[in-house]
């Protein structure tokens, strides 16, 4: 449960940091992925560990809002590259001070060494997860009959 809680906390704070810059956490994440170099949607999705379709929706919205643009990809005619516009870079720049304050608070509370080790451990865990051939499949759970009847009872009210 700790991982789910931490994920929720990261998402909530990301939304709070991105909002004043006119971004969502997802927009910030996609723009951040292409700040150093333009990338195709599939490469952004792999780096972020999410589906190509969700990155495509965000990239299309960023382009529509003038925060990113599509450029030709010399390696693949159909997979255009996503790159931030000056407006997109400026929006990410507006997030940086809040992000730096958050990092400073974490370093203060955890200590520099523990924060560094935590980041290193999370990066290593992500590498290991990327390297898994398959995720072990658990047997399918039997449907929760009580939940179904509870839903039926709620619907009949």
Backbone torsions as a table, in degrees:
resi	resn	phi	psi	omega
1	UNK	NA	-26.4	-179.1
2	UNK	-60.8	-37.5	179.9
3	UNK	-66.2	-42.6	179.1
4	UNK	-64.9	-40.7	179.2
5	UNK	-63.5	-46.0	179.8
6	UNK	-63.1	-41.3	177.2
7	UNK	-59.0	-45.4	178.3
8	UNK	-62.2	-40.3	179.1
9	UNK	-65.4	-43.4	178.4
10	UNK	-63.1	-41.9	178.9
11	UNK	-63.7	-43.6	-179.6
12	UNK	-63.9	-46.0	-179.3
13	UNK	-68.8	-33.9	177.1
14	UNK	-63.4	-41.4	176.6
15	UNK	-62.8	-42.7	179.7
16	UNK	-63.6	-40.6	-179.3
17	UNK	-70.3	-37.9	-174.5
18	UNK	-79.0	-32.1	-173.4
19	UNK	-54.0	-48.3	-178.8
20	UNK	-61.1	-22.0	178.8
21	UNK	-89.4	3.3	-179.0
22	UNK	78.6	21.0	-179.0
23	UNK	-115.4	164.4	164.9
24	UNK	-104.2	170.5	177.3
25	UNK	-59.8	-41.6	-179.2
26	UNK	-65.4	-41.0	178.7
27	UNK	-63.9	-43.8	179.1
28	UNK	-60.3	-43.2	-178.1
29	UNK	-63.1	-45.6	-179.2
30	UNK	-67.9	-45.0	177.1
31	UNK	-59.7	-42.3	179.3
32	UNK	-60.7	-32.7	-178.9
33	UNK	-69.1	-24.2	-175.8
34	UNK	-112.7	11.2	179.0
35	UNK	-63.7	-41.7	-176.1
36	UNK	-79.4	-34.2	-178.5
37	UNK	-159.7	144.8	175.4
38	UNK	-64.5	142.6	-179.5
39	UNK	-137.4	152.1	171.2
40	UNK	-73.7	158.4	-178.2
41	UNK	-54.1	-43.0	-178.2
42	UNK	-61.1	-38.8	179.4
43	UNK	-69.4	-38.1	176.5
44	UNK	-61.4	-45.4	-179.2
45	UNK	-60.5	-43.5	178.8
46	UNK	-62.2	-44.7	-179.4
47	UNK	-63.2	-36.1	-176.6
48	UNK	-88.1	-15.6	-179.6
49	UNK	73.8	31.4	177.9
50	UNK	-129.0	177.5	-174.8
51	UNK	-74.7	150.4	177.1
52	UNK	-60.8	-38.1	-178.1
53	UNK	-62.8	-40.5	-179.4
54	UNK	-69.3	-37.3	176.4
55	UNK	-66.7	-38.9	179.6
56	UNK	-60.4	-43.8	178.3
57	UNK	-60.8	-44.5	-179.8
58	UNK	-66.7	-45.1	-179.5
59	UNK	-60.7	-43.2	178.3
60	UNK	-60.5	-40.6	179.7
61	UNK	-68.2	-41.3	177.6
62	UNK	-60.9	-41.3	178.2
63	UNK	-65.5	-45.6	180.0
64	UNK	-60.6	-33.4	-178.9
65	UNK	-90.7	3.8	176.7
66	UNK	77.2	16.5	179.8
67	UNK	-94.3	-15.9	178.1
68	UNK	-148.0	169.3	175.1
69	UNK	-144.3	160.4	174.2
70	UNK	-97.2	137.2	177.1
71	UNK	-122.6	155.2	175.7
72	UNK	-60.7	145.9	179.3
73	UNK	-109.5	111.4	-178.7
74	UNK	-63.0	-21.9	-178.8
75	UNK	-86.7	-17.1	-175.8
76	UNK	-158.6	115.1	-173.6
77	UNK	-60.7	-38.3	-174.8
78	UNK	-89.5	-25.2	-177.7
79	UNK	-91.4	85.2	-178.3
80	UNK	-64.3	156.5	178.5
81	UNK	-90.7	140.1	175.1
82	UNK	-96.2	130.8	177.6
83	UNK	-140.1	143.6	-179.6
84	UNK	-73.0	149.1	170.3
85	UNK	-86.7	176.5	175.7
86	UNK	-60.9	-38.5	176.9
87	UNK	-61.9	-40.6	178.8
88	UNK	-65.4	-42.8	177.6
89	UNK	-63.7	-40.5	179.8
90	UNK	-64.6	-38.6	178.5
91	UNK	-63.7	-44.8	178.2
92	UNK	-63.2	-39.1	177.6
93	UNK	-60.3	-33.6	179.3
94	UNK	-71.3	-21.1	178.3
95	UNK	-80.6	-28.6	-172.1
96	UNK	-54.5	-44.4	-178.6
97	UNK	-60.9	-43.4	177.8
98	UNK	-65.0	-39.0	178.1
99	UNK	-64.2	-41.6	178.0
100	UNK	-64.3	-40.0	177.4
101	UNK	-62.8	-42.4	177.9
102	UNK	-61.0	-46.0	179.5
103	UNK	-61.1	-39.7	178.8
104	UNK	-64.9	-41.4	177.5
105	UNK	-63.1	-43.1	178.6
106	UNK	-63.0	-43.1	179.4
107	UNK	-64.1	-37.8	179.3
108	UNK	-65.6	-44.1	-176.5
109	UNK	-76.6	-39.5	-178.7
110	UNK	-87.2	-28.7	-169.6
111	UNK	92.9	144.0	-176.8
112	UNK	-55.8	-46.5	-175.9
113	UNK	-64.1	-44.1	-179.2
114	UNK	-68.2	-38.1	177.4
115	UNK	-63.8	-44.6	178.7
116	UNK	-60.3	-44.5	179.6
117	UNK	-66.2	-38.1	178.5
118	UNK	-63.1	-46.8	178.6
119	UNK	-61.3	-44.1	179.0
120	UNK	-60.5	-43.4	-179.8
121	UNK	-65.7	-40.3	178.6
122	UNK	-66.4	-40.7	177.2
123	UNK	-63.6	-40.3	178.3
124	UNK	-65.6	-42.6	177.6
125	UNK	-60.4	-41.9	178.1
126	UNK	-62.7	-40.7	177.1
127	UNK	-60.8	-45.5	-179.7
128	UNK	-64.0	-42.8	178.4
129	UNK	-61.5	-41.2	177.7
130	UNK	-60.8	-33.2	-176.2
131	UNK	-83.8	-5.9	179.0
132	UNK	-66.7	130.4	178.1
133	UNK	-65.4	-51.1	179.4
134	UNK	-142.1	156.7	174.8
135	UNK	-93.0	128.5	-179.0
136	UNK	-56.2	133.4	179.2
137	UNK	-91.6	131.3	176.7
138	UNK	-92.7	154.0	176.1
139	UNK	-60.3	144.6	179.5
140	UNK	-62.7	135.3	179.2
141	UNK	-75.6	144.7	175.7
142	UNK	-67.5	143.5	178.7
143	UNK	-59.9	144.0	178.6
144	UNK	-80.0	99.7	-175.9
145	UNK	-63.0	-35.1	179.7
146	UNK	-65.5	-38.2	179.8
147	UNK	-63.8	-42.9	179.9
148	UNK	-62.6	-44.8	-179.4
149	UNK	-68.8	-33.2	176.0
150	UNK	-63.3	-42.2	178.8
151	UNK	-64.4	-41.5	178.8
152	UNK	-62.7	-41.2	-179.1
153	UNK	-66.2	-39.7	179.6
154	UNK	-66.3	-37.3	-178.7
155	UNK	-69.6	-28.8	-177.0
156	UNK	-82.4	-7.8	-179.1
157	UNK	-77.0	NA	NA
